[in-house]
Amino acid sequence: MILSIIMHVLFFMSLCRSRVVPVPPLSFSIVSKIVLLGVIGSSSQVLGYAGISYSSPALASSIGNLVPAFTFILAVICRMEKLAAKSRSSQAKVIGSIISIAGAFVLTFYKGPSIINALTHLPLLLQQPINFLKSEDESWAIAGILLIADYFLASVWYIVQVDILKVFPDELTTVFFYNVTATILSTTVGFFAVPNASAWKIGLDISLISIVCSGIFGKLMSNVVYAWALYLKGPVYVTSFKPLQIVIAVAMGVMFLDDSLYIGSVVGATIVSIGLYAVLWGKAKEEIEEDVGSQESPTIENVPLLQSHRTETSEKNV
């Protein structure tokens, strides 16, 4: 977080020097929303890290596909998305959200046996028979509940940020003050949760590398790109790229962290992905329908001036 703030200060100073359009004034309501954004973001991170500690990055990335479904539901509630009962696009988004949530229940309450051994990286089908109804670890359900709460807050985070950017369309400033707020809150909670001072010492090992990478890629770059994309395309489009996390997390977890791949993760991730792409199909079809509708019903402003004048003249003559 601190590294992310330092990098944001540098970007913020350079942007202020080169900015042509003045930054909108920060009102009390905008600052309050940014503080709320920091509370939501820091709470989401705490729940996410706790969930990963009980499970693996593969499970976390699989449940992460719930974000589009949660985001769509919240966007409908907040009237950011349209929902027509007779529209195929709306039906696809609703059905996709239900399927995604069902897949999340599979991920949460069914771990199943390991299908790729963490030590040999070979499929266990070649080593021993698998009992597919067996679920080995009770902490898997705890991890699933924590991760679902994490990604629900992440969806709320997207909705609140879109609401902020509508009245304060300055992505970098918003992300900067969000990181300041989240850093203050996370530091305060951390000191109370881990009072042992020795636990805060960072050595020249993998912990330092993970902190630096998390600050640069996980916070600085991702938050700026998220804010920019949210302002341009909206929350549903941004969350549509979540399935890439499954492939990346599973591959890196097996290769570098000696993680095992479980049948519950594969089945649940498949169900969630099907629901996700149903939501995306509905969103894409909705945009096509809106484009066709706008082309079929042009406004008077789009009609050339000469043509408009001729139409008025002919109507008078009639």
C-alpha positions as CSV (number, residue, x, y, z in Angstrom):
1,M,0.0,0.0,0.0
2,I,2.7,2.5,1.0
3,L,4.7,1.7,-2.2
4,S,1.5,2.2,-4.2
5,I,0.9,5.6,-2.6
6,I,4.5,6.8,-3.4
7,M,4.1,5.8,-7.0
8,H,0.7,7.5,-7.1
9,V,2.2,10.7,-5.8
10,L,4.7,10.8,-8.6
11,F,2.0,10.1,-11.2
12,F,-0.3,12.7,-9.6
13,M,2.4,15.4,-9.6
14,S,3.3,14.8,-13.3
15,L,-0.4,14.7,-14.2
16,C,-1.2,18.0,-12.5
17,R,1.6,19.7,-14.4
18,S,0.4,18.5,-17.8
19,R,-3.4,18.7,-17.1
20,V,-5.2,21.0,-19.5
21,V,-8.7,20.6,-18.0
22,P,-8.9,21.7,-14.3
23,V,-9.7,19.0,-11.8
24,P,-13.2,19.2,-10.4
25,P,-13.4,20.4,-6.8
26,L,-13.4,17.8,-4.1
27,S,-16.7,18.2,-2.2
28,F,-17.5,16.6,1.1
29,S,-19.8,14.1,-0.5
30,I,-17.1,12.9,-2.9
31,V,-14.5,12.6,-0.1
32,S,-17.0,10.6,1.9
33,K,-17.6,8.2,-0.9
34,I,-13.9,7.8,-1.5
35,V,-13.4,7.0,2.2
36,L,-16.3,4.5,1.9
37,L,-14.4,3.1,-1.1
38,G,-11.3,2.7,1.1
39,V,-13.3,0.9,3.8
40,I,-14.9,-1.5,1.3
41,G,-11.6,-2.2,-0.5
42,S,-9.5,-2.8,2.6
43,S,-12.2,-5.1,4.1
44,S,-12.3,-7.0,0.8
45,Q,-8.6,-7.5,0.9
46,V,-8.6,-8.8,4.5
47,L,-11.3,-11.3,3.7
48,G,-9.5,-12.4,0.5
49,Y,-6.2,-13.0,2.1
50,A,-7.9,-14.9,5.0
51,G,-9.7,-17.1,2.4
52,I,-6.5,-17.8,0.5
53,S,-4.8,-18.8,3.7
54,Y,-7.5,-21.5,4.2
55,S,-7.3,-22.7,0.6
56,S,-5.3,-21.9,-2.5
57,P,-5.0,-19.2,-5.2
58,A,-6.8,-21.5,-7.6
59,L,-10.0,-21.5,-5.4
60,A,-9.8,-17.8,-5.0
61,S,-9.5,-17.1,-8.7
62,S,-12.4,-19.6,-9.4
63,I,-14.8,-17.9,-7.0
64,G,-13.6,-14.6,-8.4
65,N,-15.9,-15.3,-11.4
66,L,-18.8,-14.5,-9.1
67,V,-17.9,-10.8,-9.4
68,P,-19.7,-10.3,-12.8
69,A,-22.9,-11.9,-11.4
70,F,-22.7,-9.9,-8.2
71,T,-21.9,-6.7,-10.1
72,F,-24.9,-7.2,-12.5
73,I,-27.3,-7.8,-9.6
74,L,-26.1,-4.7,-7.8
75,A,-26.1,-2.7,-11.0
76,V,-29.7,-3.6,-11.6
77,I,-30.6,-2.6,-8.0
78,C,-28.7,0.7,-8.4
79,R,-30.4,1.3,-11.9
80,M,-27.1,1.2,-13.7
81,E,-28.2,-1.8,-15.8
82,K,-31.5,-2.3,-17.6
83,L,-33.6,-5.4,-16.9
84,A,-36.5,-6.3,-19.2
85,A,-38.4,-9.5,-18.5
86,K,-39.1,-10.3,-22.2
87,S,-35.7,-9.4,-23.5
88,R,-33.4,-12.3,-24.3
89,S,-30.4,-10.3,-23.2
90,S,-31.9,-9.7,-19.8
91,Q,-32.9,-13.3,-19.5
92,A,-29.4,-14.5,-20.3
93,K,-27.9,-12.2,-17.7
94,V,-30.3,-13.4,-15.0
95,I,-29.9,-17.1,-15.8
96,G,-26.1,-16.6,-16.0
97,S,-26.0,-15.0,-12.6
98,I,-28.0,-17.9,-11.1
99,I,-25.7,-20.4,-12.7
100,S,-22.6,-18.6,-11.4
101,I,-23.9,-18.5,-7.9
102,A,-24.7,-22.2,-8.1
103,G,-21.2,-22.9,-9.2
104,A,-19.9,-20.9,-6.3
105,F,-21.8,-23.2,-3.9
106,V,-20.0,-26.2,-5.6
107,L,-16.6,-24.5,-5.1
108,T,-17.4,-23.7,-1.5
109,F,-18.9,-26.9,-0.2
110,Y,-17.2,-29.5,-2.3
111,K,-13.4,-29.8,-2.5
112,G,-13.1,-33.4,-3.8
113,P,-10.0,-35.4,-4.3
114,S,-6.8,-34.1,-5.8
115,I,-6.5,-34.7,-9.6
116,I,-3.0,-33.3,-10.0
117,N,-0.5,-34.2,-7.3
118,A,1.4,-31.3,-5.8
119,L,4.6,-33.3,-5.6
120,T,4.7,-35.1,-8.9
121,H,2.5,-32.7,-11.0
122,L,1.0,-35.8,-12.6
123,P,-2.6,-36.6,-12.8
124,L,-3.6,-38.9,-10.0
125,L,-5.8,-40.9,-12.4
126,L,-2.5,-42.5,-13.5
127,Q,-1.5,-43.3,-9.9
128,Q,-4.6,-44.5,-8.0
129,P,-8.4,-44.6,-8.3
130,I,-10.3,-41.5,-7.3
131,N,-13.4,-41.3,-5.2
132,F,-15.1,-38.3,-6.7
133,L,-17.7,-38.0,-3.9
134,K,-15.0,-37.7,-1.2
135,S,-14.3,-34.2,0.2
136,E,-11.2,-34.0,2.4
137,D,-10.9,-30.6,4.0
138,E,-13.5,-28.8,6.2
139,S,-11.5,-25.6,6.0
140,W,-12.4,-25.5,2.3
141,A,-15.9,-24.3,3.2
142,I,-14.6,-21.6,5.5
143,A,-12.3,-20.4,2.7
144,G,-15.2,-20.4,0.2
145,I,-17.4,-18.3,2.5
146,L,-14.6,-15.8,3.2
147,L,-13.9,-15.5,-0.6
148,I,-17.5,-15.1,-1.5
149,A,-17.7,-12.2,1.0
150,D,-14.5,-10.8,-0.5
151,Y,-15.8,-10.8,-4.0
152,F,-19.2,-9.4,-3.0
153,L,-17.5,-6.4,-1.5
154,A,-15.4,-6.2,-4.7
155,S,-18.6,-5.9,-6.7
156,V,-19.8,-3.2,-4.3
157,W,-16.4,-1.5,-4.8
158,Y,-17.0,-1.3,-8.5
159,I,-20.5,0.1,-8.1
160,V,-19.4,2.8,-5.7
161,Q,-16.4,3.8,-7.9
162,V,-18.6,4.2,-10.9
163,D,-20.9,6.4,-8.9
164,I,-17.9,8.5,-7.9
165,L,-16.5,8.8,-11.4
166,K,-19.9,10.1,-12.7
167,V,-19.6,13.2,-10.6
168,F,-15.8,13.3,-10.3
169,P,-14.3,12.0,-13.6
170,D,-10.7,12.0,-12.4
171,E,-9.5,8.4,-12.2
172,L,-6.0,9.0,-10.9
173,T,-7.1,11.4,-8.1
174,T,-9.8,9.0,-7.0
175,V,-7.4,6.0,-6.9
176,F,-4.8,8.1,-5.1
177,F,-7.1,9.1,-2.3
178,Y,-8.6,5.6,-2.2
179,N,-5.1,4.1,-1.6
180,V,-4.4,6.7,1.1
181,T,-7.6,5.8,2.9
182,A,-7.1,2.0,2.5
183,T,-3.5,2.3,3.8
184,I,-4.5,4.2,6.9
185,L,-7.3,1.7,7.7
186,S,-5.2,-1.4,6.9
187,T,-2.3,-0.2,9.0
188,T,-4.6,0.5,11.9
189,V,-6.2,-2.9,11.7
190,G,-2.8,-4.6,11.2
191,F,-1.3,-3.1,14.4
192,F,-4.3,-4.3,16.4
193,A,-4.4,-7.7,14.8
194,V,-0.6,-8.3,14.9
195,P,0.8,-6.5,18.0
196,N,4.1,-8.4,17.8
197,A,6.7,-6.0,16.4
198,S,9.0,-8.7,15.1
199,A,6.2,-9.9,12.7
200,W,6.5,-6.6,10.9
201,K,10.1,-7.1,9.9
202,I,10.6,-7.7,6.2
203,G,13.7,-9.6,5.0
204,L,15.3,-9.8,1.6
205,D,13.3,-12.8,0.6
206,I,10.1,-13.8,-1.1
207,S,8.0,-11.6,1.3
208,L,9.7,-8.5,0.0
209,I,9.3,-9.5,-3.6
210,S,5.6,-10.3,-3.0
211,I,5.0,-6.9,-1.3
212,V,6.7,-5.0,-4.1
213,C,4.8,-6.9,-6.8
214,S,1.6,-6.4,-5.0
215,G,2.1,-2.7,-4.7
216,I,3.1,-2.1,-8.3
217,F,0.9,-4.6,-10.2
218,G,-1.8,-5.4,-7.7
219,K,-2.6,-1.9,-6.7
220,L,-0.9,0.9,-8.7
221,M,-1.4,-0.5,-12.3
222,S,-4.6,-2.5,-11.8
223,N,-6.5,0.2,-9.9
224,V,-5.6,2.9,-12.5
225,V,-6.6,0.6,-15.3
226,Y,-9.8,-0.5,-13.5
227,A,-10.8,3.1,-12.9
228,W,-10.1,4.1,-16.5
229,A,-12.1,1.1,-17.9
230,L,-15.0,1.6,-15.4
231,Y,-15.4,5.2,-16.6
232,L,-15.4,4.2,-20.3
233,K,-17.3,0.9,-20.3
234,G,-19.0,0.4,-16.9
235,P,-18.7,-2.3,-14.2
236,V,-20.1,-5.3,-16.1
237,Y,-17.6,-5.0,-18.9
238,V,-14.6,-4.6,-16.6
239,T,-15.5,-7.8,-14.6
240,S,-15.8,-9.9,-17.8
241,F,-12.1,-10.6,-17.8
242,K,-12.1,-12.5,-14.5
243,P,-12.0,-16.0,-16.0
244,L,-8.4,-15.4,-17.0
245,Q,-7.5,-15.5,-13.4
246,I,-8.4,-19.2,-13.1
247,V,-5.9,-20.3,-15.8
248,I,-3.1,-18.1,-14.6
249,A,-3.6,-18.9,-10.9
250,V,-3.9,-22.7,-11.5
251,A,-0.8,-22.8,-13.7
252,M,1.4,-20.6,-11.4
253,G,0.1,-22.4,-8.3
254,V,1.0,-25.8,-9.6
255,M,4.3,-24.7,-11.1
256,F,5.7,-22.4,-8.4
257,L,3.7,-23.1,-5.2
258,D,3.4,-26.9,-5.3
259,D,-0.4,-26.6,-5.1
260,S,-2.7,-29.5,-5.9
261,L,-5.6,-29.2,-8.3
262,Y,-8.9,-30.6,-6.9
263,I,-11.9,-31.9,-8.8
264,G,-14.2,-29.5,-6.9
265,S,-12.3,-26.5,-8.2
266,V,-12.5,-27.8,-11.8
267,V,-16.3,-28.6,-11.7
268,G,-17.2,-25.4,-9.8
269,A,-15.0,-23.2,-12.0
270,T,-16.6,-24.7,-15.1
271,I,-20.1,-24.0,-13.8
272,V,-19.2,-20.5,-12.8
273,S,-17.6,-19.8,-16.2
274,I,-20.7,-21.0,-18.0
275,G,-22.8,-18.6,-16.0
276,L,-20.3,-15.8,-16.5
277,Y,-20.3,-16.1,-20.3
278,A,-24.1,-16.2,-20.3
279,V,-24.0,-12.8,-18.5
280,L,-21.4,-11.5,-21.1
281,W,-23.5,-12.8,-24.0
282,G,-26.5,-11.0,-22.6
283,K,-24.5,-7.8,-22.1
284,A,-23.1,-8.0,-25.7
285,K,-26.6,-8.6,-27.2
286,E,-28.0,-5.7,-25.2
287,E,-25.4,-3.4,-26.7
288,I,-26.2,-4.6,-30.2
289,E,-29.9,-4.1,-29.7
290,E,-29.2,-0.5,-28.4
291,D,-27.0,0.2,-31.4
292,V,-29.7,-1.1,-33.8
293,G,-32.4,0.9,-32.0
294,S,-30.4,4.1,-32.2
295,Q,-29.8,3.6,-35.9
296,E,-33.5,2.9,-36.7
297,S,-34.8,5.9,-34.8
298,P,-32.5,8.9,-35.7
299,T,-33.2,12.2,-34.0
300,I,-33.8,15.4,-35.7
301,E,-30.3,16.5,-34.7
302,N,-28.8,13.8,-36.9
303,V,-30.8,14.9,-40.0
304,P,-28.9,17.3,-42.3
305,L,-30.1,20.9,-42.2
306,L,-31.0,21.1,-45.9
307,Q,-33.0,17.8,-45.7
308,S,-34.8,19.1,-42.6
309,H,-35.7,22.4,-44.3
310,R,-37.0,20.5,-47.4
311,T,-39.2,18.3,-45.2
312,E,-40.7,21.3,-43.4
313,T,-41.3,23.1,-46.8
314,S,-43.1,20.1,-48.3
315,E,-45.3,19.7,-45.2
316,K,-46.3,23.4,-45.5
317,N,-47.2,22.9,-49.2
318,V,-49.3,19.9,-48.4
